[in-house]
Amino acid sequence: MEWILLAVLAIIITGAIVLVVIGLRDSGNEDKLQGRLAEFAARGEAASLEEIELSQPLSERIVVPLARSFGRFATRFTPQNAIQSTAHKLELAGNPRGLDPSIFWLARFFFAILLAGGLFFVFSVSENSWTWSRRLIIVALAALFGFFLPEMLLQSKIARRQKSVRKAMPDALDLLTICVEAGLGFDGAMQKVYEKWDTELSMAFGRALREIQLGKLRREALRSMADRLGLPEMSSFVAAVIQSEQLGVSMAKVLRIQSDQMRIKRRQRAEEEAHKAPIKMLIPMALLIFPSICIVLMTPAVLMMMHSALSGILGFN
């Protein structure tokens, strides 16, 4: 029985290591095979496709395709709506590490099995007085936590990305306004924003520009950009830009108004966070600062009372 548990635990740990390797590898936006082709072309060497594929790292040739196969197998048991929702969330998170829904759902199942299997193994080899019903409940809770852990990490990544975009929007709109007022077109102004900064917002502008260059209509590319960011501020900005383009309104004036509104909203958010600060400071003050102050202030008084005539009355002796 013990060797079976050890084998199961080894399989689980191996799967977890595979997922960690995939998570730490470079982003999947770059085509590794295309990079190898460019490398051989720069050297001027003639090589077959098989040689180029064999020159790739082992993780790209075996580990990643194997993990994707397991991920596709896992998605067969997942509702289609959940897969589409996961794909949308990955878009909102900026496609971290080139993840796709199959790999993400595979990670969820593996983390659930990893935590549940680890606890089950610990309960099996340890000697305690817990009943098996209590152990199974704890194992089930660990499996649920492991299953929802990647989802929580993804939501945290989405929140950080949206916060970064909100913070960068007023400055980006100011630069757009200056460029348009200086005579550049809107596409040229977006290019300047993409070239000047290396932020989530500038990369979103760069992707929209590439879509426009590939033949996509500007309004469709901008709407797609707003959908990928998932921010009401970006949606209202895109709607204002598209409306000004359709109605013939001055683009510079629209951008100036949008920039002023974004700065007002950013100031309002800063004031809101400032009003929340005293509430957030209350817990560390009550648990950490106040007890330390009481110890520092009261210890000398207690020591003086212990060595005074009141020590016998108070029962210190």
C-alpha positions as CSV (number, residue, x, y, z in Angstrom):
1,M,0.0,0.0,0.0
2,E,2.8,2.4,0.9
3,W,4.6,1.9,-2.5
4,I,1.4,2.7,-4.3
5,L,1.0,6.0,-2.3
6,L,4.7,6.8,-3.1
7,A,4.1,6.2,-6.8
8,V,1.0,8.4,-6.9
9,L,2.8,11.1,-5.0
10,A,5.8,10.9,-7.4
11,I,3.4,11.3,-10.4
12,I,1.8,14.3,-8.8
13,I,5.1,16.0,-8.0
14,T,6.3,15.3,-11.5
15,G,3.2,16.9,-13.0
16,A,3.7,19.9,-10.7
17,I,7.3,20.3,-11.8
18,V,6.2,20.2,-15.4
19,L,3.7,23.0,-14.8
20,V,6.3,25.1,-13.0
21,V,8.8,24.6,-15.9
22,I,6.1,25.7,-18.3
23,G,5.1,28.7,-16.1
24,L,8.8,29.9,-15.8
25,R,9.6,29.5,-19.5
26,D,9.6,32.5,-21.8
27,S,6.4,34.0,-23.0
28,G,4.8,32.1,-25.8
29,N,4.3,35.2,-28.0
30,E,7.6,34.4,-29.7
31,D,7.8,31.6,-32.1
32,K,10.8,29.4,-31.1
33,L,10.9,27.6,-34.4
34,Q,10.8,30.9,-36.3
35,G,13.6,32.2,-34.1
36,R,15.7,29.1,-35.0
37,L,15.1,29.6,-38.6
38,A,16.2,33.3,-38.4
39,E,19.3,32.2,-36.5
40,F,20.3,29.6,-39.1
41,A,19.6,32.2,-41.9
42,A,21.8,34.7,-40.2
43,R,24.7,32.1,-40.0
44,G,24.2,31.3,-43.7
45,E,24.0,27.6,-42.9
46,A,21.7,25.2,-44.8
47,A,19.7,23.0,-42.4
48,S,16.6,20.8,-42.7
49,L,13.5,21.4,-40.7
50,E,14.2,18.3,-38.6
51,E,17.6,19.7,-37.6
52,I,16.1,23.0,-36.7
53,E,13.4,21.3,-34.6
54,L,16.0,19.1,-32.8
55,S,18.0,22.2,-32.0
56,Q,15.2,23.5,-29.8
57,P,15.4,22.9,-26.0
58,L,14.0,19.7,-24.6
59,S,11.2,21.6,-22.8
60,E,9.9,23.1,-26.1
61,R,10.1,19.8,-28.0
62,I,8.6,17.4,-25.4
63,V,7.5,18.9,-22.1
64,V,5.3,21.7,-23.5
65,P,3.6,19.6,-26.2
66,L,2.9,16.9,-23.7
67,A,1.5,19.3,-21.2
68,R,-0.7,20.8,-23.9
69,S,-2.0,17.3,-24.8
70,F,-2.9,16.7,-21.2
71,G,-4.5,20.2,-21.1
72,R,-6.7,19.4,-24.1
73,F,-7.7,16.1,-22.5
74,A,-8.7,18.0,-19.3
75,T,-10.7,20.6,-21.3
76,R,-12.9,17.7,-22.7
77,F,-14.4,17.5,-19.3
78,T,-14.8,21.2,-18.9
79,P,-17.9,23.1,-20.1
80,Q,-17.3,25.3,-23.2
81,N,-18.6,28.4,-21.4
82,A,-15.9,27.9,-18.7
83,I,-13.2,27.6,-21.4
84,Q,-14.4,30.8,-23.1
85,S,-14.5,32.6,-19.8
86,T,-11.0,31.4,-19.0
87,A,-9.7,32.6,-22.4
88,H,-11.3,36.0,-21.8
89,K,-9.7,36.2,-18.3
90,L,-6.3,35.3,-19.8
91,E,-6.8,38.1,-22.3
92,L,-7.6,40.5,-19.5
93,A,-4.4,39.4,-17.7
94,G,-2.3,40.0,-20.8
95,N,-1.7,36.3,-21.6
96,P,0.9,35.8,-18.9
97,R,3.7,33.4,-19.9
98,G,1.8,32.6,-23.1
99,L,-0.8,30.5,-21.3
100,D,-3.8,29.1,-23.0
101,P,-7.1,27.7,-21.5
102,S,-6.0,24.1,-21.8
103,I,-2.7,24.7,-19.8
104,F,-4.6,26.8,-17.2
105,W,-7.2,24.1,-16.6
106,L,-4.5,21.5,-16.4
107,A,-2.8,23.6,-13.8
108,R,-6.0,23.8,-11.8
109,F,-6.6,20.0,-11.8
110,F,-2.9,19.3,-11.0
111,F,-2.8,21.8,-8.1
112,A,-6.0,20.2,-6.7
113,I,-4.5,16.7,-7.0
114,L,-1.1,17.8,-5.7
115,L,-2.5,19.3,-2.4
116,A,-5.1,16.5,-1.9
117,G,-2.6,13.8,-2.7
118,G,0.1,15.3,-0.4
119,L,-2.3,15.6,2.5
120,F,-3.6,12.1,1.9
121,F,-0.1,10.8,1.9
122,V,0.8,12.6,5.2
123,F,-2.4,11.3,6.8
124,S,-1.6,7.7,5.6
125,V,1.9,7.6,7.0
126,S,1.3,9.6,10.2
127,E,-0.1,8.3,13.4
128,N,-2.9,10.5,14.8
129,S,-6.2,10.1,16.4
130,W,-8.2,11.7,13.7
131,T,-11.0,9.7,12.1
132,W,-11.0,9.0,8.4
133,S,-14.1,11.2,7.9
134,R,-12.3,14.2,9.3
135,R,-9.2,13.4,7.1
136,L,-11.3,13.1,4.0
137,I,-13.0,16.5,4.7
138,I,-9.6,18.2,5.1
139,V,-8.3,16.5,1.9
140,A,-11.4,17.7,0.1
141,L,-10.9,21.2,1.3
142,A,-7.3,21.1,0.2
143,A,-8.4,19.9,-3.2
144,L,-10.8,22.8,-3.5
145,F,-8.2,25.3,-2.5
146,G,-5.7,23.9,-5.0
147,F,-8.4,23.9,-7.7
148,F,-9.2,27.6,-7.1
149,L,-5.6,28.8,-6.4
150,P,-4.7,29.4,-10.1
151,E,-8.0,31.3,-10.5
152,M,-7.2,33.5,-7.6
153,L,-3.7,34.2,-8.9
154,L,-5.2,35.0,-12.3
155,Q,-7.7,37.5,-10.8
156,S,-4.8,39.1,-8.9
157,K,-2.9,39.5,-12.2
158,I,-5.9,41.0,-13.8
159,A,-6.4,43.5,-11.0
160,R,-2.7,44.5,-11.1
161,R,-2.8,45.0,-14.9
162,Q,-5.9,47.1,-14.8
163,K,-4.5,49.2,-12.0
164,S,-1.4,49.8,-14.1
165,V,-3.5,50.8,-17.1
166,R,-5.6,53.2,-15.0
167,K,-2.5,54.8,-13.7
168,A,-0.9,55.3,-17.1
169,M,-4.0,56.5,-19.0
170,P,-3.9,60.2,-18.1
171,D,-0.3,60.6,-19.2
172,A,-0.8,58.5,-22.3
173,L,-3.9,60.7,-23.3
174,D,-1.8,63.8,-22.7
175,L,0.8,62.5,-25.1
176,L,-1.9,61.6,-27.6
177,T,-3.4,65.1,-27.3
178,I,0.0,66.8,-27.8
179,C,0.9,64.6,-30.8
180,V,-2.5,65.2,-32.5
181,E,-2.4,68.9,-31.9
182,A,1.1,69.0,-33.4
183,G,-0.3,67.5,-36.6
184,L,0.1,63.8,-36.3
185,G,-2.7,61.4,-37.1
186,F,-4.2,59.3,-34.4
187,D,-2.3,56.2,-35.5
188,G,0.9,58.1,-35.4
189,A,0.1,59.4,-31.9
190,M,-0.6,55.8,-30.8
191,Q,2.8,54.9,-32.2
192,K,4.5,57.6,-30.2
193,V,2.9,56.3,-27.0
194,Y,4.0,52.7,-27.9
195,E,7.6,53.9,-28.5
196,K,7.9,56.1,-25.4
197,W,6.7,53.8,-22.7
198,D,7.0,50.1,-21.8
199,T,3.7,49.6,-19.9
200,E,0.6,47.5,-20.3
201,L,-1.2,50.4,-21.9
202,S,1.5,51.1,-24.4
203,M,1.7,47.4,-25.4
204,A,-2.1,47.4,-25.8
205,F,-1.7,50.4,-28.2
206,G,1.0,48.6,-30.0
207,R,-1.1,45.5,-30.5
208,A,-4.0,47.6,-31.8
209,L,-1.6,49.3,-34.3
210,R,-0.4,45.9,-35.6
211,E,-4.0,44.9,-36.1
212,I,-4.7,48.1,-38.0
213,Q,-1.6,47.5,-40.2
214,L,-2.8,44.0,-41.0
215,G,-6.0,45.5,-42.4
216,K,-8.4,45.6,-39.5
217,L,-10.6,48.7,-39.2
218,R,-9.5,51.2,-36.6
219,R,-12.8,51.2,-34.7
220,E,-12.7,47.4,-34.6
221,A,-9.1,47.3,-33.4
222,L,-9.9,49.9,-30.7
223,R,-13.0,48.0,-29.5
224,S,-10.9,44.8,-29.3
225,M,-8.3,46.7,-27.3
226,A,-11.0,47.9,-24.9
227,D,-12.3,44.4,-24.5
228,R,-8.9,43.0,-23.8
229,L,-8.3,45.6,-21.0
230,G,-11.8,45.3,-19.5
231,L,-11.9,48.9,-18.1
232,P,-14.9,51.2,-18.2
233,E,-12.5,54.2,-18.7
234,M,-11.0,52.6,-21.8
235,S,-14.4,51.7,-23.2
236,S,-15.6,55.3,-22.8
237,F,-12.4,56.6,-24.4
238,V,-12.7,54.3,-27.4
239,A,-16.4,55.1,-27.8
240,A,-15.5,58.9,-27.8
241,V,-12.7,58.4,-30.3
242,I,-14.9,56.3,-32.7
243,Q,-17.8,58.8,-32.3
244,S,-15.5,61.8,-33.1
245,E,-14.2,60.0,-36.2
246,Q,-17.7,59.2,-37.4
247,L,-19.2,62.7,-36.7
248,G,-16.1,64.7,-37.9
249,V,-15.5,66.3,-34.5
250,S,-12.0,67.6,-33.7
251,M,-9.9,64.7,-32.5
252,A,-7.6,67.0,-30.4
253,K,-10.6,68.5,-28.6
254,V,-12.0,65.1,-27.8
255,L,-8.7,63.8,-26.5
256,R,-8.2,67.0,-24.4
257,I,-11.6,66.4,-22.7
258,Q,-10.9,62.7,-22.2
259,S,-7.5,63.5,-20.7
260,D,-9.1,66.0,-18.2
261,Q,-11.7,63.5,-17.2
262,M,-9.1,60.8,-16.6
263,R,-7.1,63.1,-14.4
264,I,-10.2,64.0,-12.4
265,K,-11.0,60.3,-12.0
266,R,-7.4,59.5,-10.9
267,R,-7.5,62.3,-8.3
268,Q,-10.9,61.0,-7.0
269,R,-9.4,57.4,-6.8
270,A,-6.4,58.8,-4.8
271,E,-8.8,60.6,-2.4
272,E,-10.8,57.4,-2.0
273,E,-7.7,55.5,-1.2
274,A,-6.6,58.2,1.3
275,H,-10.0,57.9,3.0
276,K,-9.5,54.2,3.3
277,A,-6.1,54.5,4.8
278,P,-7.2,55.1,8.5
279,I,-9.4,52.0,8.4
280,K,-6.6,49.9,7.0
281,M,-4.1,51.2,9.5
282,L,-6.4,50.3,12.4
283,I,-5.7,46.6,12.4
284,P,-1.9,46.8,12.5
285,M,-2.1,49.6,15.0
286,A,-4.3,47.6,17.3
287,L,-2.3,44.3,17.0
288,L,1.2,45.6,16.7
289,I,1.8,49.2,17.6
290,F,-0.5,49.7,20.6
291,P,0.8,46.6,22.5
292,S,4.4,47.7,21.9
293,I,3.6,51.2,23.2
294,C,1.9,49.7,26.3
295,I,4.8,47.5,27.0
296,V,7.3,50.3,26.7
297,L,5.3,52.7,28.8
298,M,3.9,50.4,31.5
299,T,7.0,48.2,32.1
300,P,9.0,50.9,34.1
301,A,5.8,51.7,36.2
302,V,5.3,48.0,37.0
303,L,9.0,47.6,38.0
304,M,8.8,50.6,40.3
305,M,5.6,49.3,41.9
306,M,7.3,45.9,42.4
307,H,10.1,47.5,44.4
308,S,8.0,50.0,46.3
309,A,6.0,49.6,49.5
310,L,2.9,48.8,47.5
311,S,4.3,45.5,46.4
312,G,3.2,43.7,49.5
313,I,-0.3,45.2,49.3
314,L,-0.7,44.4,45.5
315,G,0.7,40.8,46.1
316,F,3.9,41.1,44.1
317,N,5.9,39.4,46.9
